[in-house]
Amino acid sequence: MSFFSRLKNGWNLGIQSLQIIGKNKSLIVFPILSMFSMFLIFAAISAGSFALFGFDFDRVINTAESLDESSQILGYVVLFFYYLINFTVVIFFNVGLVFCARQVLNGEKPDIGEGISFAISRLGVIVSWAVLAATVGVLMKVIENKSESVGKFVIGLVGAGWALATFFVVPIIAYENLGPIDALKRSISIIKEKWGEALGANFGFGLFYMLGIFLIALPVGILGFMIHPIAGILLGILTFFLVTIVISSAETVFLAAAYQHVNEKTVEHYQTDLLDDMFYSK
């Protein structure tokens, strides 16, 4: 299949994912809760870092070479716990969304309460994965700070490889209940065995993000600005968050469908031929 055919396939899969969100609007509750939780956590971390350093702790990390060793270590510790909480919250709600998405893909009605309860039942593996992800995040930050020019290049390569390797981690955590290392190995094995349209589909979602911002959020902000500058800013920000929430929900639904498909299970609401072409067995 040609590159442009893959992109078209990814676009069509994205459209079908958005249609599922449109018919099951309750699914966006999960990213809303995730975003709200992260806002509260960011506020708490920022207040704590200000109390410790007198300014944003990220400045400590980015200017680590000008600080003594103990300050550097403390900065990285704070960063680790920020990443840990961040990943735990995001993955927790993504696991709940994957559960409800699977209900939809099986022809059932999604139950938000069941999704939250299911995520709670997987809290142990969620936290263990968050520890690994936070460790990787801090190590990448250390590399970036040690050699800014080379570090950014290396981080770009490592980041892309990490994103690909962890593509199926969330549904694996949800349904196979594996520890972090086994979940990573399982995700990599699926990618190696069945390689196809995942990247094309992800590009499609990136395009949806861009179109949503330029065709929806930006015009709404401009119209609001014509009424009053503050109204324009607020409407633009709110619309931006709404676009992000809807598209991220659709992306997680696609992930649930992809995982279900590679495990040779029926997937409702998606065209069979698109899912057949999404991955192929080597």
C-alpha positions as CSV (number, residue, x, y, z in Angstrom):
1,M,0.0,0.0,0.0
2,S,1.3,3.5,-1.0
3,F,2.1,6.2,1.5
4,F,-0.8,8.3,0.5
5,S,-3.2,5.3,0.7
6,R,-2.0,4.8,4.2
7,L,-2.7,8.4,5.1
8,K,-6.2,8.1,3.5
9,N,-6.8,5.0,5.5
10,G,-5.7,6.8,8.7
11,W,-8.0,9.7,7.8
12,N,-11.0,7.3,7.3
13,L,-10.3,5.5,10.6
14,G,-10.1,8.9,12.3
15,I,-13.5,9.9,10.9
16,Q,-15.1,6.7,12.1
17,S,-13.5,7.2,15.6
18,L,-14.9,10.7,15.7
19,Q,-18.3,9.4,14.7
20,I,-18.2,6.9,17.6
21,I,-17.5,9.8,20.0
22,G,-20.4,11.7,18.4
23,K,-22.8,8.9,19.1
24,N,-21.4,8.2,22.6
25,K,-20.6,11.7,23.9
26,S,-20.3,10.4,27.5
27,L,-16.8,9.0,26.5
28,I,-15.4,12.6,26.7
29,V,-15.9,12.5,30.4
30,F,-12.6,10.6,30.8
31,P,-10.3,13.2,29.2
32,I,-12.2,16.0,30.9
33,L,-11.5,14.4,34.3
34,S,-7.9,13.8,33.3
35,M,-7.4,17.4,32.2
36,F,-9.1,18.8,35.3
37,S,-7.0,16.5,37.6
38,M,-3.8,17.5,35.8
39,F,-4.7,21.2,36.2
40,L,-5.0,20.7,40.0
41,I,-1.8,18.7,40.1
42,F,0.1,21.3,38.1
43,A,-1.1,24.0,40.4
44,A,0.0,22.0,43.5
45,I,3.4,21.1,42.0
46,S,4.0,24.7,40.9
47,A,3.2,26.0,44.4
48,G,5.5,23.4,45.9
49,S,8.4,24.1,43.6
50,F,8.0,27.8,44.3
51,A,8.2,27.1,48.0
52,L,11.4,25.0,47.5
53,F,13.2,27.1,44.9
54,G,11.6,30.5,44.8
55,F,10.7,30.1,41.1
56,D,9.4,27.5,38.7
57,F,11.2,24.1,39.3
58,D,11.6,23.6,35.5
59,R,14.1,26.4,35.5
60,V,16.1,24.4,38.0
61,I,16.1,21.5,35.5
62,N,16.9,23.6,32.5
63,T,19.8,25.5,34.2
64,A,21.1,22.5,36.1
65,E,24.7,23.2,35.1
66,S,24.7,26.5,37.1
67,L,23.5,24.8,40.3
68,D,25.3,22.7,42.9
69,E,24.9,18.9,42.8
70,S,22.3,18.7,45.6
71,S,20.1,21.3,43.9
72,Q,20.3,19.4,40.6
73,I,19.3,16.1,42.3
74,L,16.4,17.8,44.1
75,G,15.2,19.3,40.8
76,Y,15.3,15.9,39.1
77,V,13.5,14.3,42.1
78,V,10.7,16.9,41.8
79,L,10.5,16.3,38.1
80,F,10.3,12.6,38.6
81,F,7.3,12.9,40.9
82,Y,5.7,15.3,38.6
83,Y,6.0,12.8,35.7
84,L,4.9,10.0,38.0
85,I,1.7,11.7,39.0
86,N,1.1,13.0,35.5
87,F,1.4,9.5,33.9
88,T,-0.6,7.9,36.6
89,V,-3.5,10.2,36.1
90,V,-3.5,10.2,32.3
91,I,-3.2,6.4,32.1
92,F,-5.8,5.8,34.7
93,F,-8.4,7.7,32.8
94,N,-7.2,6.3,29.5
95,V,-7.7,2.8,30.9
96,G,-11.2,3.7,31.9
97,L,-11.9,5.1,28.4
98,V,-10.5,2.0,26.7
99,F,-12.8,-0.1,28.8
100,C,-15.9,2.0,27.8
101,A,-14.6,2.1,24.2
102,R,-14.5,-1.7,24.2
103,Q,-18.1,-1.8,25.4
104,V,-19.1,0.4,22.4
105,L,-17.0,-1.7,20.0
106,N,-18.8,-4.8,21.3
107,G,-22.1,-3.3,20.5
108,E,-22.9,-2.4,24.2
109,K,-23.8,0.9,25.9
110,P,-20.8,2.5,27.6
111,D,-21.0,2.8,31.4
112,I,-18.7,5.5,32.9
113,G,-19.0,4.1,36.4
114,E,-17.9,0.7,35.3
115,G,-15.0,2.3,33.4
116,I,-13.8,4.1,36.5
117,S,-14.2,1.0,38.6
118,F,-12.2,-1.0,36.1
119,A,-9.4,1.5,36.1
120,I,-9.3,1.4,39.9
121,S,-8.9,-2.4,39.6
122,R,-5.8,-1.9,37.5
123,L,-4.3,0.9,39.6
124,G,-1.3,-1.3,40.7
125,V,-0.1,-1.9,37.1
126,I,-1.0,1.7,36.1
127,V,1.3,3.1,38.9
128,S,4.1,0.6,38.1
129,W,4.0,1.6,34.4
130,A,4.0,5.3,35.5
131,V,7.2,4.7,37.5
132,L,8.9,3.3,34.4
133,A,7.6,6.1,32.1
134,A,8.6,8.7,34.6
135,T,12.1,7.2,34.9
136,V,12.5,7.2,31.2
137,G,11.3,10.8,31.1
138,V,13.8,12.0,33.7
139,L,16.7,10.2,32.0
140,M,15.8,11.9,28.7
141,K,15.8,15.2,30.4
142,V,19.2,14.5,31.9
143,I,20.6,13.6,28.5
144,E,19.1,16.8,27.0
145,N,20.6,19.0,29.7
146,K,24.1,17.3,29.5
147,S,24.5,18.1,25.9
148,E,21.9,20.6,24.6
149,S,22.5,20.3,20.9
150,V,23.2,16.5,20.7
151,G,20.8,15.9,23.5
152,K,17.8,17.3,21.6
153,F,18.6,15.1,18.6
154,V,19.0,12.0,20.7
155,I,15.8,12.8,22.7
156,G,13.9,13.2,19.4
157,L,15.0,9.7,18.2
158,V,14.5,8.1,21.6
159,G,11.1,9.8,22.0
160,A,9.9,8.6,18.6
161,G,11.0,5.1,19.3
162,W,9.5,5.1,22.8
163,A,6.1,6.3,21.4
164,L,6.1,3.5,18.8
165,A,7.2,0.8,21.3
166,T,4.5,1.8,23.8
167,F,1.7,2.1,21.2
168,F,-0.4,-0.7,22.7
169,V,0.7,-0.3,26.4
170,V,-2.6,1.2,27.7
171,P,-4.9,-1.6,26.4
172,I,-2.3,-4.2,27.4
173,I,-2.3,-2.8,30.9
174,A,-6.1,-2.8,30.8
175,Y,-6.8,-6.3,29.5
176,E,-3.6,-8.4,30.1
177,N,-2.8,-6.9,33.5
178,L,0.9,-7.1,32.9
179,G,3.7,-5.4,34.7
180,P,5.6,-2.6,33.0
181,I,8.4,-4.6,31.5
182,D,6.1,-7.3,30.2
183,A,3.6,-4.8,28.9
184,L,6.4,-3.0,27.0
185,K,7.7,-6.3,25.6
186,R,4.1,-7.3,24.6
187,S,3.5,-4.0,22.9
188,I,6.8,-4.3,20.9
189,S,6.0,-7.8,19.9
190,I,2.6,-6.7,18.5
191,I,4.3,-3.9,16.5
192,K,6.9,-6.3,15.2
193,E,4.4,-9.0,14.2
194,K,1.7,-6.7,12.7
195,W,2.9,-3.6,11.1
196,G,0.7,-1.4,8.9
197,E,-1.4,1.8,9.2
198,A,-0.8,2.7,12.8
199,L,1.5,5.6,11.9
200,G,-0.8,6.7,9.1
201,A,-3.7,6.7,11.5
202,N,-1.8,8.7,14.0
203,F,-0.9,11.2,11.3
204,G,-4.6,11.5,10.5
205,F,-5.3,12.4,14.1
206,G,-2.5,15.0,14.1
207,L,-4.3,16.5,11.0
208,F,-7.6,16.5,12.9
209,Y,-5.9,18.4,15.8
210,M,-4.6,21.0,13.3
211,L,-7.9,21.4,11.5
212,G,-9.8,21.6,14.7
213,I,-7.6,24.4,16.0
214,F,-7.5,26.4,12.7
215,L,-11.1,25.8,11.6
216,I,-12.9,25.8,14.9
217,A,-11.0,27.2,17.9
218,L,-9.3,30.1,16.1
219,P,-12.5,31.3,14.3
220,V,-14.5,31.1,17.6
221,G,-11.7,33.1,19.3
222,I,-11.7,35.7,16.6
223,L,-15.5,36.1,16.7
224,G,-15.4,36.4,20.5
225,F,-12.6,38.9,20.2
226,M,-14.8,41.1,18.0
227,I,-17.2,41.3,20.9
228,H,-14.7,41.7,23.6
229,P,-11.0,40.8,23.9
230,I,-11.4,38.9,27.1
231,A,-14.4,37.0,25.6
232,G,-12.3,36.1,22.6
233,I,-9.5,34.7,24.7
234,L,-11.8,32.7,26.9
235,L,-13.8,31.3,24.0
236,G,-10.7,30.5,22.1
237,I,-9.2,28.6,25.1
238,L,-12.4,26.8,25.9
239,T,-12.9,25.8,22.3
240,F,-9.3,24.6,22.0
241,F,-9.7,22.4,25.0
242,L,-13.0,21.0,23.7
243,V,-11.3,20.2,20.3
244,T,-8.4,18.5,22.1
245,I,-10.8,16.5,24.4
246,V,-12.9,15.2,21.5
247,I,-10.0,14.3,19.3
248,S,-8.0,12.6,22.1
249,S,-11.1,10.6,23.0
250,A,-11.4,9.5,19.4
251,E,-7.7,8.6,19.3
252,T,-8.1,6.4,22.4
253,V,-11.2,4.7,20.8
254,F,-9.1,4.0,17.7
255,L,-6.4,2.5,20.0
256,A,-9.0,0.2,21.6
257,A,-10.2,-0.9,18.2
258,A,-6.7,-1.5,16.9
259,Y,-5.9,-3.7,19.9
260,Q,-9.1,-5.6,19.6
261,H,-8.5,-6.1,15.9
262,V,-4.9,-7.5,16.3
263,N,-6.3,-9.9,18.8
264,E,-8.7,-11.1,16.1
265,K,-11.9,-10.0,17.8
266,T,-14.9,-8.4,16.1
267,V,-15.0,-4.6,16.2
268,E,-18.3,-2.8,15.7
269,H,-18.7,0.6,14.0
270,Y,-15.6,0.3,11.9
271,Q,-15.3,-0.7,8.3
272,T,-13.9,-4.2,8.1
273,D,-11.7,-3.6,5.1
274,L,-10.0,-0.6,6.8
275,L,-9.3,-2.6,9.9
276,D,-8.0,-5.5,7.7
277,D,-5.6,-3.2,6.0
278,M,-4.5,-1.4,9.2
279,F,-2.1,-4.2,10.2
280,Y,-0.8,-7.2,8.4
281,S,0.9,-10.3,9.7
282,K,4.6,-10.6,8.8
